[in-house]
Amino acid sequence: MRKLLSLTLLLFSHQFLLAQTVPTIRLSEIAGDRDTSLHQLAARRVTAVRNAHGDTLDAGTFHRTEFDGIVGRDSVQWLRFDLLNDLDTPQRRIFQSSSQNDLVDFYYSKDNFNSWTHRQIGAFASYHIADYRFDNCRLPVDMQAGERLSFLVKLENYYYPQSDAKIWLQTRSGLRNDFWSMYSGNFNGVYLSVLILGSVLAIFLFVAFLYITTRDSLYLYYGLYLGGVALYFSAKTDSLFFLGYWVGGFPKLVAVLNEPIQMLYTALYIRFSMGLLRIRDYDARLHRFLNFCWKALLTYGLFLIPVSAIIWKREFEAGLLAFDRAVLLLFTLVMLARIIQKNRSPLLGYFLIGNALFLMGVVVSTLLSLGIAGNPEFSTLSPISYFQIGVLAEIMCFSFALGYNVRVLERERNENQKAYVSQLHLNQEITETANRELTEKLEERTKEVMAMSEAMQVQKEAHLRSEFEFQLGEMEMQALRAQMNPHFIFNSLNTIRYFVLNNENEKASDYLGKFARLLRMVLQNSRENTIPLSEELEALRLYLEIEARRFGESFKYRIIVADDLDTDGIIVPPLLLQPFAENAIWHGLLHSDKPDKQLTVRISEEKDACIFTIEDNGVGRDRARDMKSRSATHKKSFGMQITNKRVELFNKNFSSQIKIEVRDLVDPGGEVAGTAVEIRYQLPE
């Protein structure tokens, strides 16, 4: 979009440019091998970036002035000049820009910008479109004899702090001299960088193969670390080589990823070191600390990628680099001191030597980059070469450590095998000794078992006897329940007969329906040893409703159940409450002269027990015994005898226990006011 705007501005302004005097540079004035500084000959102007879109590039704003230093990143610089080939032969000239410029746009035309050619060079120009494989800051231009070219050059930086308006014009011989002066003293460094990169890649492939075959995470983290180093070194390789040329096709991406990649492979280096030295076995606190650090550094490196892509500037990179190096250097020194103090791994020596060589490479590279130390002896090496040498030396030490680690593991495996064989022999001796002892003990135990067998036979006979008695008790309880059912039916039929004889047919019908329902429940429950309390209360309620029909309005009953009592969860013997309620009605309330006959059944729960209380306001026990009614006497002796026998058998055969207590109720005047029966039912555990 910026290119399109620039070209549009040129279309609007080329007529103005023609009307002005433009500096003309003649090729005959340029010496054969000497570079010519065009920025001192061309017309120049500076525009603020915020005003660039509305700029018409009026030729009157271009002036030939002495170069006045560096402008800011918020400025756009323009150079205007004509280049005339006043020689008799076609010529090629090469424009060279300072590598401090991100992008330099050249617009040149043969016909006063009625048409033009646009080319771009600069530090962020892709090597894939550069005219020279080894340099993206040079632009060749071919001119015929007598040809004039008009140039408009735009310099605008986005990443470097400021653009540099210095532009040089070179001949072919000057370019060759520059090339040889550039590489003749630095070929050793170039070849060394490629050699180091090749070594790292070779080790990376070998470690990747080891991980695939062994699936050991130690090789995984080491391989990822080597991959990060190889990727970083690829960005530092000269474009004369294929890999450096390919990476150079993405200069902005390389600039953005430069610092994050270093953080990522440093994080992987920490994780690899933790496994190599088995730090967990020697220093648990350091292991926890390093485990946090490598994850934090990995997250930081990933976070830097979008941040750098958005706000990356040269000064940002410089500040970030200084901060990161200071923190990592301090971290490395502290970590090494702690490892030396606590770690006793046989690989510690390799690790320390590798780190020492790496730190030496970092220090030398940093001092040379900052110009603090000279390099008189190894002048053919660049600062980055010393850093690469340090990294390669460290990697070699780590590789030796991995090799020695295999030997250590093999030695441990052999020792474990020997210990295993020794243990097998020892186990065999122990087994033989134990067999002898077992034989002796077996004879003793045989005698003991014979004696125990006789005792167990006696115990078994006692158990069978107890089981037999339990089954007899069960059968007796079933027989008693079978005896109770006809007794209850007889009493109920008497009541129905009473209604029929008195021509109370409606009552008889209602009574008969309730009786049938009650009889069904009684017959069903009589086959069970225990039933839920809710079913027992339902049967009792039906029975009391039937009896209430016989007595009429004079008889009232209440069944009071505690609110927190779980009637479905409590298990009781069937027909536990009905016989006592029947006894209270037939022997207490039937002979009472009171107009209001009351029967109250209260059910509550105490600790591990359920309390059933049946109260009536009848004549009391003494008067009931004095009654001469024959039927009442039969009911009491037969019904209650069956109930007491059932309770006795239940207490004998079950863990739950039933206790019955009968007492007379006395009014404030000392007279008998009724009878109370308290049944205490011990709940099973």
C-alpha positions in Angstrom: 0.0 0.0 0.0 2.9 2.4 0.8 4.4 1.6 -2.6 1.1 2.4 -4.4 0.8 5.7 -2.5 4.3 6.6 -3.3 3.8 5.9 -7.0 0.6 7.9 -7.0 2.4 10.8 -5.5 5.0 10.6 -8.2 2.4 10.8 -10.9 0.9 13.9 -9.4 4.3 15.6 -8.9 6.5 14.7 -11.8 5.4 17.8 -13.8 6.6 20.0 -10.8 9.9 18.1 -10.8 10.5 18.8 -14.4 10.2 22.5 -13.9 13.0 22.6 -11.3 16.7 22.3 -11.7 17.7 18.7 -10.7 21.4 17.8 -9.9 23.0 15.8 -12.6 25.7 13.3 -11.8 28.0 12.4 -14.8 29.6 8.9 -14.9 32.7 10.4 -16.4 33.2 12.3 -13.1 33.3 9.0 -11.1 36.7 7.3 -10.7 37.1 3.7 -11.7 37.4 1.9 -8.4 36.4 4.7 -6.0 33.0 4.9 -4.4 31.1 8.2 -4.9 28.9 9.6 -2.1 25.7 10.6 -3.9 24.1 12.1 -0.8 26.4 15.1 -1.0 25.5 15.6 -4.7 21.8 15.0 -4.7 18.9 17.3 -3.7 17.4 16.2 -0.4 14.4 16.8 1.7 12.8 15.4 4.9 9.1 14.9 5.5 7.4 13.9 8.8 5.8 10.5 8.6 2.4 11.9 9.7 2.5 14.3 6.7 3.8 11.7 4.1 0.4 10.8 2.7 -0.5 14.4 1.8 2.9 15.2 0.4 3.0 16.3 -3.3 6.8 16.0 -3.5 7.0 19.6 -4.8 10.4 20.0 -6.4 10.8 23.3 -4.7 11.2 21.5 -1.4 14.3 19.7 -2.5 17.6 21.4 -1.7 21.3 20.7 -2.2 22.7 21.0 1.3 25.5 19.4 3.2 24.6 16.2 4.9 23.3 17.3 8.3 23.5 14.1 10.3 20.8 11.6 11.4 17.1 12.1 11.4 14.5 10.3 13.6 12.4 7.3 12.8 9.4 9.6 12.4 10.9 11.1 9.3 10.8 10.2 5.6 13.9 11.2 3.6 13.9 11.8 -0.2 16.9 12.2 -2.5 16.5 13.6 -6.1 19.1 13.4 -8.8 19.7 12.6 -12.4 22.4 10.2 -13.6 24.0 10.7 -17.0 26.1 8.2 -18.9 28.3 10.6 -20.8 30.7 7.8 -21.8 30.8 6.2 -25.2 30.0 2.6 -23.9 27.2 1.0 -21.9 27.9 1.1 -18.2 26.7 -0.7 -15.1 26.7 1.2 -11.8 25.8 -0.2 -8.4 24.0 1.8 -5.7 24.9 0.9 -2.2 22.8 1.9 0.9 23.8 1.8 4.5 22.8 -1.4 6.3 21.2 0.8 8.9 18.3 1.4 6.6 15.4 -1.0 6.8 14.1 -0.3 3.3 15.2 2.0 0.5 12.9 2.5 -2.5 14.4 3.5 -5.8 12.2 5.0 -8.5 14.0 5.8 -11.7 12.7 6.7 -15.1 14.1 7.3 -18.7 11.2 9.6 -19.7 10.9 12.1 -16.8 8.6 9.8 -14.9 6.0 9.2 -17.5 6.9 5.6 -16.7 9.3 4.3 -14.1 11.0 1.3 -12.5 10.7 0.6 -8.8 13.3 -1.5 -6.9 13.9 -2.0 -3.2 17.0 -2.7 -1.2 17.8 -2.5 2.6 18.4 -4.6 5.6 14.8 -5.9 5.5 14.7 -6.6 1.8 14.4 -10.3 1.0 17.5 -12.0 -0.4 15.2 -13.9 -2.7 14.5 -10.8 -4.8 17.9 -9.1 -4.3 20.2 -8.7 -7.3 23.2 -9.9 -5.3 23.0 -13.2 -3.3 25.6 -11.9 -0.8 24.2 -8.4 -0.3 20.6 -7.0 -0.1 21.8 -3.4 0.2 23.1 -3.0 -3.4 21.2 -2.2 -6.5 22.8 -2.5 -10.0 21.6 -0.2 -12.8 22.6 -0.6 -16.5 22.8 2.5 -18.7 23.3 2.8 -22.4 25.8 5.4 -23.8 24.3 8.9 -23.6 21.3 7.7 -21.5 19.9 9.9 -18.7 18.0 8.4 -15.8 16.0 10.4 -13.2 16.1 9.0 -9.7 13.8 9.6 -6.7 15.0 7.7 -3.6 12.9 7.2 -0.5 14.3 6.2 2.9 11.9 5.3 5.7 12.6 3.1 8.7 10.3 1.1 10.8 12.7 -0.9 13.0 16.1 0.9 13.0 16.0 4.1 15.2 16.7 6.3 12.2 17.5 6.2 8.5 20.9 7.0 7.0 20.8 9.1 3.8 24.3 8.1 2.8 24.1 6.5 -0.7 27.2 5.4 -2.7 27.6 4.7 -6.3 30.1 2.0 -7.3 31.6 0.6 -10.5 32.0 -3.1 -11.1 35.6 -3.1 -10.1 34.7 -1.2 -7.0 32.1 -3.9 -6.2 34.7 -6.6 -6.7 37.1 -4.8 -4.4 34.4 -4.4 -1.8 33.4 -8.1 -2.1 37.0 -9.4 -1.6 37.7 -6.9 1.1 34.5 -8.0 2.9 35.1 -11.8 2.6 38.8 -12.2 2.2 39.4 -11.6 5.9 36.2 -13.2 7.0 36.0 -16.4 5.0 37.3 -18.3 8.0 34.4 -17.0 10.1 31.9 -17.9 7.3 33.2 -21.4 6.9 33.4 -21.8 10.6 29.8 -20.8 11.0 28.7 -23.3 8.4 30.9 -26.0 9.9 29.4 -25.4 13.4 25.9 -25.4 12.0 26.5 -28.7 10.2 27.9 -30.2 13.3 24.9 -29.1 15.3 22.5 -30.5 12.7 24.4 -33.8 12.6 24.3 -34.2 16.4 20.6 -33.2 16.2 19.8 -36.0 13.7 21.7 -38.6 15.8 19.9 -37.6 19.0 16.6 -37.7 17.2 17.3 -41.2 16.1 18.2 -42.1 19.7 14.9 -40.8 21.0 12.9 -42.6 18.3 14.6 -45.9 19.2 14.7 -45.5 23.1 11.8 -43.1 23.8 13.9 -41.6 26.6 12.7 -38.1 27.4 16.3 -37.0 28.0 17.1 -37.4 24.3 13.8 -35.6 23.5 14.7 -32.4 25.4 18.3 -32.5 24.2 17.1 -32.9 20.6 14.7 -30.0 20.9 17.5 -27.9 22.4 19.7 -28.7 19.5 16.9 -27.9 17.1 16.5 -24.5 18.6 20.3 -23.8 18.4 20.4 -25.0 14.8 17.5 -22.7 13.9 19.2 -19.7 15.6 22.5 -20.4 13.9 20.7 -20.7 10.5 19.6 -17.1 10.9 23.3 -16.1 11.5 24.7 -18.0 8.5 26.0 -16.0 5.6 23.7 -15.8 2.5 26.5 -17.3 0.3 25.3 -20.6 1.6 22.0 -22.2 0.8 20.5 -22.2 4.3 21.6 -18.7 5.1 20.2 -17.5 1.7 16.9 -19.3 2.3 16.5 -17.8 5.8 17.5 -14.4 4.5 14.4 -14.4 2.4 12.4 -13.6 5.6 14.5 -10.8 7.3 11.6 -9.4 9.3 10.6 -12.8 10.7 14.2 -13.5 11.6 14.4 -10.2 13.5 11.2 -10.9 15.4 12.2 -14.4 16.3 15.8 -13.7 17.2 15.2 -13.3 21.0 12.3 -15.7 21.5 14.2 -18.6 19.9 17.1 -18.1 22.3 14.6 -18.1 25.3 13.0 -21.2 24.0 16.1 -23.3 23.5 17.5 -22.0 26.9 14.4 -23.3 28.6 14.9 -26.7 26.9 18.5 -26.6 28.0 17.5 -26.2 31.6 15.0 -29.1 31.3 17.7 -31.3 29.7 20.2 -30.4 32.4 17.7 -31.5 35.1 17.5 -35.0 33.5 21.2 -35.3 32.7 22.4 -34.6 36.2 19.4 -36.4 37.9 18.8 -33.3 40.0 15.7 -34.8 41.6 17.8 -37.5 43.2 20.3 -35.1 44.7 18.4 -31.8 45.4 14.6 -31.9 45.5 14.4 -28.1 46.2 16.6 -27.2 43.3 14.6 -29.6 41.1 11.3 -27.9 42.0 12.9 -24.5 41.4 14.3 -25.5 38.0 11.1 -27.2 37.0 9.3 -23.9 37.6 12.1 -21.9 35.8 12.1 -23.8 32.6 8.4 -23.7 32.2 8.3 -20.0 33.0 11.1 -19.3 30.5 9.3 -21.4 27.8 6.1 -19.4 28.4 8.1 -16.2 28.3 9.7 -17.1 25.0 6.3 -18.0 23.4 4.9 -14.7 24.8 7.7 -12.7 23.2 6.8 -13.9 19.7 3.5 -11.9 19.4 4.9 -9.0 21.5 8.0 -8.7 19.3 5.8 -8.9 16.1 3.7 -6.0 17.3 6.1 -3.6 19.0 9.6 -4.7 17.9 12.1 -1.9 17.5 15.9 -2.0 17.5 16.1 -0.2 20.9 13.5 -2.6 22.2 15.6 -5.6 21.1 18.7 -4.0 22.6 17.0 -3.4 25.9 15.4 -6.8 26.0 18.7 -8.5 25.1 20.6 -6.7 27.9 17.9 -7.5 30.4 17.6 -11.2 29.4 21.4 -11.7 29.4 21.8 -10.2 32.8 19.0 -12.3 34.3 20.2 -15.5 32.6 23.8 -14.9 33.6 22.8 -14.4 37.2 20.5 -17.5 37.0 23.3 -19.6 35.5 25.8 -18.6 38.2 23.4 -19.4 41.0 22.3 -22.7 39.4 25.9 -23.8 38.9 26.9 -22.9 42.4 24.0 -24.9 43.8 24.7 -27.8 41.6 28.4 -27.9 42.5 27.4 -27.8 46.2 24.7 -30.5 46.1 25.1 -32.7 43.0 27.2 -35.8 43.0 26.4 -37.1 39.5 29.3 -38.8 37.6 28.4 -36.5 34.7 28.9 -33.3 36.7 32.4 -32.7 35.3 31.2 -32.8 31.6 28.4 -30.4 32.5 30.6 -27.9 34.3 33.2 -27.9 31.5 30.6 -27.4 28.9 29.0 -24.5 30.8 32.4 -22.9 31.4 33.3 -23.0 27.6 29.8 -21.6 26.8 30.2 -18.7 29.2 33.7 -18.0 27.8 32.2 -17.8 24.3 29.4 -15.5 25.5 31.8 -13.2 27.3 34.2 -12.9 24.4 31.4 -12.4 21.9 29.8 -9.7 24.1 33.1 -7.8 24.7 33.9 -7.8 21.0 30.4 -6.7 20.0 30.5 -3.8 22.4 34.1 -2.9 21.3 35.4 -3.2 24.8 38.1 -5.7 23.8 40.0 -5.9 20.5 40.7 -9.0 18.4 44.2 -8.7 17.1 45.1 -12.4 17.0 41.9 -13.7 15.5 40.8 -10.8 13.3 39.2 -13.2 10.7 36.5 -14.2 13.2 33.4 -12.1 13.9 31.9 -11.8 17.5 29.1 -14.3 16.7 31.7 -16.9 15.7 33.1 -16.9 19.3 29.5 -17.4 20.6 29.0 -20.3 18.2 32.3 -21.9 19.2 31.2 -21.7 22.8 27.9 -23.3 22.1 29.4 -26.1 20.0 32.0 -26.8 22.7 29.1 -27.0 25.2 27.1 -29.3 22.9 30.2 -31.6 22.5 30.6 -31.8 26.2 26.9 -32.7 26.6 27.2 -35.3 23.9 30.3 -36.8 25.7 28.2 -36.8 28.9 25.4 -38.7 27.2 27.9 -41.2 25.9 29.4 -41.6 29.3 25.9 -41.8 30.7 25.3 -44.9 28.6 28.4 -46.4 30.1 27.3 -45.6 33.6 23.9 -47.1 32.9 25.5 -50.2 31.5 27.8 -50.5 34.6 24.8 -50.1 36.9 22.9 -52.7 34.9 25.8 -55.2 35.2 26.1 -54.5 38.9 22.3 -55.0 39.3 22.6 -58.3 37.4 25.4 -59.5 39.7 23.4 -58.5 42.7 20.4 -60.2 41.3 22.3 -63.5 40.8 23.8 -63.3 44.3 20.3 -62.7 45.6 19.0 -65.7 43.8 21.7 -67.9 45.4 21.0 -66.5 48.7 17.3 -67.0 48.2 18.0 -70.6 47.3 19.9 -71.2 50.5 17.2 -69.5 52.5 14.6 -71.7 50.7 16.4 -74.9 51.5 16.8 -73.9 55.2 13.2 -72.8 55.3 12.1 -76.2 53.8 13.9 -78.1 56.5 12.4 -75.9 59.2 9.0 -76.3 57.6 9.3 -80.0 57.5 9.9 -80.1 61.2 7.2 -77.6 61.9 4.8 -79.5 59.6 5.1 -82.6 61.8 4.4 -80.5 64.9 1.5 -78.8 63.2 0.1 -82.1 62.1 -0.2 -83.2 65.7 -1.7 -79.8 66.6 -4.2 -80.0 63.7 -5.3 -83.5 64.7 -6.0 -82.1 68.2 -7.7 -79.0 66.7 -9.7 -81.2 64.4 -11.2 -83.1 67.3 -12.0 -79.8 69.1 -13.5 -78.4 65.9 -15.7 -81.5 65.6 -17.0 -80.9 69.0 -17.6 -77.2 68.2 -19.3 -78.2 64.9 -21.7 -80.5 66.8 -22.5 -77.7 69.2 -23.1 -75.3 66.3 -25.4 -77.8 64.6 -27.2 -78.3 67.9 -27.6 -74.5 68.2 -28.8 -74.3 64.5 -31.3 -77.0 65.1 -32.7 -75.3 68.2 -32.9 -72.0 66.3 -34.9 -73.8 63.5 -37.2 -75.4 66.1 -37.7 -71.9 67.6 -38.6 -70.6 64.2 -41.1 -73.4 63.6 -42.6 -72.8 67.1 -43.0 -69.1 66.3 -44.7 -69.9 63.0 -47.0 -72.3 64.9 -47.9 -69.6 67.4 -48.6 -67.1 64.7 -50.8 -69.7 63.1 -52.6 -70.2 66.4 -53.1 -66.4 66.8 -54.7 -65.9 63.4 -57.8 -68.1 64.1 -58.1 -66.4 67.5 -58.1 -63.0 65.9 -60.5 -64.1 63.2 -62.9 -65.5 65.8 -63.0 -62.2 67.7 -63.6 -60.2 64.5 -66.4 -62.5 63.3 -68.1 -62.1 66.7 -68.1 -58.3 66.1 -69.6 -58.7 62.6 -72.2 -61.1 64.1 -73.0 -58.5 66.6 -73.8 -55.9 63.9 -75.9 -58.3 61.9 -78.0 -59.4 64.9 -78.7 -55.7 65.6 -79.7 -55.1 62.0 -76.8 -52.7 61.5 -76.2 -53.8 58.0 -74.3 -50.8 56.8 -71.9 -51.0 59.7 -71.6 -54.7 59.1 -70.7 -54.1 55.5 -68.1 -51.4 56.3 -66.8 -53.6 59.1 -66.6 -56.6 56.8 -64.6 -54.6 54.2 -62.1 -53.3 56.8 -61.9 -56.8 58.3 -61.1 -58.4 54.9 -58.3 -55.8 54.3 -56.9 -56.4 57.8 -57.2 -60.2 57.4 -55.2 -60.0 54.2 -52.4 -58.0 55.9 -52.4 -60.4 58.9 -52.2 -63.5 56.8 -49.4 -62.0 54.7 -47.4 -60.8 57.7 -47.8 -64.1 59.6 -45.4 -65.7 57.1 -42.6 -63.2 57.9 -40.3 -63.1 60.9 -40.1 -59.3 60.8 -41.9 -56.5 58.9 -41.4 -52.7 58.7 -43.0 -50.7 61.5 -45.1 -48.8 59.0 -46.9 -52.0 58.0 -47.4 -52.9 61.7 -48.9 -49.5 62.4 -51.2 -49.8 59.3 -52.5 -53.2 60.6 -53.0 -51.7 64.1 -54.9 -48.7 62.6 -57.3 -51.0 60.7 -57.9 -53.1 63.7 -58.7 -50.0 65.9 -61.0 -48.6 63.2 -62.9 -52.0 63.2 -63.2 -51.9 67.0 -64.3 -48.3 66.9 -67.3 -49.4 64.8 -68.4 -51.7 67.5 -68.1 -49.2 70.4 -69.5 -46.3 68.5 -68.9 -42.7 69.5 -67.9 -43.7 73.1 -64.5 -45.2 71.9 -61.7 -43.0 70.6 -58.1 -43.9 69.8 -54.9 -42.1 69.0 -51.6 -43.3 67.4 -48.9 -40.8 68.2 -45.6 -41.3 66.3 -42.5 -39.1 66.9 -41.7 -36.8 64.0 -38.1 -37.9 63.6 -39.0 -41.7 63.6 -38.3 -43.6 60.4 -41.1 -46.1 60.4 -40.0 -47.6 57.1 -36.5 -48.2 58.4 -37.4 -49.9 61.7 -38.1 -53.7 61.5 -40.4 -55.3 64.1 -42.0 -58.7 64.6 -45.5 -58.9 63.0 -48.6 -58.5 65.3 -46.4 -57.0 68.1 -48.8 -54.2 69.1 -52.3 -55.5 68.1 -52.6 -58.1 70.8 -51.9 -55.5 73.5 -54.4 -53.1 72.0 -56.9 -55.9 71.8 -56.3 -56.8 75.4 -56.7 -53.2 76.5 -60.1 -52.9 74.6 -61.6 -56.2 75.7 -60.4 -56.2 79.3 -60.0 -52.6 80.1 -62.4 -50.4 78.1 -65.2 -52.9 77.5 -66.2 -53.0 81.2 -65.6 -49.3 81.8 -68.6 -47.2 82.7 -66.9 -44.0 81.5 -68.7 -42.4 78.6 -65.4 -41.5 76.9 -63.2 -44.5 76.4 -59.7 -43.6 75.3 -56.9 -45.8 73.8 -53.5 -44.1 73.1 -50.6 -45.7 71.4 -47.3 -43.7 71.6 -44.2 -44.5 69.7 -40.9 -42.8 70.3 -37.2 -43.6 69.9 -34.4 -43.5 72.5 -30.8 -44.5 72.1 -30.7 -47.9 70.3 -34.3 -48.6 71.3 -37.9 -48.0 70.2 -40.5 -47.4 72.9 -44.2 -48.5 72.3 -46.6 -47.3 75.0 -50.3 -48.5 75.0 -52.5 -46.7 77.5 -56.2 -47.0 78.2 -58.5 -45.3 80.7 -60.3 -48.6 81.5 -61.0 -50.4 84.7 -57.4 -51.5 85.5 -55.9 -54.9 86.0 -57.4 -55.8 89.4 -60.9 -55.1 88.5 -60.5 -56.9 85.2 -59.4 -60.0 87.0 -62.5 -59.8 89.2 -64.8 -59.8 86.2 -66.9 -62.9 85.8 -67.2 -62.8 82.1 -66.0 -66.2 80.7 -65.2 -64.9 77.3 -63.0 -62.2 78.5 -61.1 -64.6 80.7 -60.5 -66.9 77.7 -59.3 -64.0 75.6 -56.8 -62.9 78.1 -55.4 -66.3 78.9 -55.2 -67.4 75.2 -54.2 -64.2 73.3 -51.6 -62.9 75.8 -50.1 -66.3 76.4 -49.4 -66.6 72.7 -48.0 -63.1 72.6 -45.7 -63.7 75.6 -44.5 -67.0 74.1 -43.7 -65.3 70.8 -41.7 -62.6 72.6 -39.8 -65.2 74.5 -38.9 -67.1 71.3 -38.0 -63.8 69.5 -35.6 -62.8 72.2 -34.0 -66.2 72.1 -33.4 -66.4 68.3 -32.7 -62.7 67.4 -30.2 -60.1 68.5 -33.0 -57.6 69.0 -34.6 -57.9 72.5 -38.2 -57.1 73.6 -39.1 -56.2 77.1 -42.7 -55.7 78.3 -43.8 -53.8 81.4 -47.4 -53.5 82.5 -48.5 -51.0 85.1 -51.8 -49.3 86.4 -52.5 -45.6 85.8 -53.5 -43.7 88.9 -55.4 -40.4 89.0 -54.5 -37.6 91.5 -57.1 -39.1 94.0 -55.3 -42.4 94.1 -57.9 -44.2 92.1 -57.0 -46.6 89.2 -57.4 -44.6 86.0 -56.4 -47.3 83.5 -53.6 -49.5 82.3 -50.3 -48.8 80.5 -48.2 -51.3 78.6 -44.6 -50.3 77.7 -42.9 -52.4 75.1 -39.1 -51.6 74.9 -37.8 -52.9 71.5 -34.0 -53.0 71.4 -33.0 -52.1 67.8 -30.5 -54.4 66.0 -27.0 -53.1 65.6 
